[in-house]
C-alpha cells in the first residue's frame, strides 16, 4: 500500500480505537455478518456457481454462502452468465457456519425506484400522449414516452358504445 492510495476496508473494532481490516476472517467476519443482518446492510458477494436451486456465493475472505432461487431476484436463476458477477446481498439467515443470502428485497426496492422515476410527475386526471401498443377485446394498452404502459378500457375509448376497440384505434396510433 502506498501513501495516499485508496483501499477498501472493513471496521474490525471500535473499542478504544478504530481498527480496520482488508478482509475479515473467523469470528470477525461472523460478527460483521450478524451486524449486517441486524442493520439490513448489504454485503458484496461474487457468484461462483449457479443451479436451478440457487446461487453459490463467495463473500469476504472466501466465506461460502448460498442464495436460494426464490431470493435471487433473477428471472433465469441457472443462467451461467451470472457466474463471476459481484453484487450486493442481504444476510437472510445465519445457521451455524451456513450463510443464506437474499437479493429479493434489494431488487424489489430498485424496481420501485425505477417505477417511481418513470411515472415522474404524472398525476390522476392528467392528459398525456402515448402510442397504442396493443389492441385487445376489453381495451387498448398505451405506451407513454416515459416507458410506462397503461390500459384504456373499451368504455373510455369513445363517446359512443363500440363493439371492439379496433373500431376506434389501431396499433401504432398516437392517442
Secondary structure, DSSP 8 states (H G I E B T S, - for coil): --TT-----EEEE-SSS-EEESS--HHHHHHHHHHHHHHT--EEEEEEEEETTEEEEE-GGG-EEEEEGGGS--SSTT-GGGTT-EEEEEEEEEETTEEEEE-HHHHHHHHHHHHHHHHTT--TT----EEEEEEETTEEEEEETTS-EEEEEGGGS-SS--SSGGGT--TT-B-
